[in-house]
């Protein structure tokens, strides 16, 4: 008979008072002690010990099961006596139908474990990082362990700031916002959304710089579809946030990673800098400021920390959706992932909406397998205006397609204007100084790229000084490239990609001048600027173009010399 067990802080289950053949379904395998384990990904597993039942002295013994990753180990009286084969998935699982399982993955396909392949008994206590579980009320029901219907459980393995929160002053209204001056006060909103499972409509202001040293950070706002996002207003009032370390591998899948996880409809986040730390996303949607944004606004933010993730990884935001605007945002950290990775934004959803990036800049290296951009990895129905990717950065597409100084791949009538790339760009296929690829209309105007375009491999395809390649082209006007390439590439775009139109553009490739047709009405040539080459008036002299001299004759002579 097993009278109690409890889960300790690092995934350890301790079993007290158990005899052979009792409720925990110990077995005998040729006299050796064997404990069945159920893994939903594989099915039946077991721990077979080197110790026999006969070798145990009479009386009670303490048995301890530990789960450290995917291996289960059995200890008798504090001495490890055996371990299981590697589990394919999950150490502790929960779903609404079958409740909590130890050794079974939480998924919609998890069914009641077969007799003997589960742990049974009364749960007296569960300790999950925060030393408690919200609504912790457990009982034995039927033949397997479940929780009561009115109980909420969040399995967060690591210790985080959310455990150590204190209530800030204020009531959270626009008239009386929460006044946050310490890390523990900021952690209240992580606890509220992640552990207590509530949405936050709060108004929050920082009244001092925040230092998050001491614990990992659990993002404010859990995950899309959970009604636990941040919908309020967060005003940093010019303060800094240091030692932001997001490294919580035990967060449930589909959680978003960053200072904020899910930023939901109507939220405003503004006026602060993240100056040190590291953001590691163990799943999709990872950004220093926010993992996932839905119809919200971000303005006047700066990031200095490196960000690592999988799909949709950005220096500011991992993925943005619907009517979202990001303005006056700067990323200085190095950003890396696998798919849809950008200096400011990783990617967007593939839904027509009004999305804007206004006055954004990146100085950090951006690296991914495909859809890699200095500003955005993948954009659908988005407008980009006044974007700068610095010469201090590099943009590197490792294996797949679409690498660009500004954007990896743009789809569905995207608009790019006033964009400047001075970073080196390297990729395998669909590589461009400004855009790796573009499809389904849109426009690219008043922009330029300078630096090295490096096409890797012997089977390089679709590489151009401005745009790499895609299907249906966009209109290009008033753009230029000035730099070097390591291979013979398309003068303006990849060989198979045909733009809707191209005019008033030029490219100086390895010192050789190329000029398209067009009036070049929006250009000037000024002594001491751009090595005597034409430069776009609206891009360089915005707001004072009426004060510039008429240099049409100089431009005409310059074109004739091409």
Secondary structure, DSSP 8 states (H G I E B T S, - for coil): ---EEEE-TTSEEEEES--TTSTT-EEEETTEEEEEEEETTTEEEEEEEEEEGGGS-SS---EEEEESSS-EEEEETTEEEEE----SS-SEEEETTTEEEESS--STT-----TTSS--S-EEEE--SSSS-TT--EEEETTEEEE-TT-------S-BGGGG----BS-SSSSS-EEE-SHHHHHHHHIIIIIS---B--EEEE-S-EE-TTSB---BS--TTTT--B-SEEEEEEEEEE-EEE--TTS-TT--BSSEEEE-TT-EEEEEEE-SEEEE-SSS-EESSEEEEES-EEEEEEE-SEEE-SEEEESSEEEEESS-EEEEEEE-S-EE-SEEEESSEEEE-SS---EEEEEEEE-S-EEESEEEESSEEEEESEEEEEEEE-TT-EEEE-SSEEEESSEEEEESS-EEEEEEE-SEEEESEEEESSEEEEESS-EEEEEEEEEEEEE-SSS-EEEESSB---SB--EEEEEEEEEEESS--BSSB-TT-B-SEEES-EEEETTEEEE-SS--TTEE--TTSGGG--EEHHHHSTT-GGGS---HHHHHHHHHT-
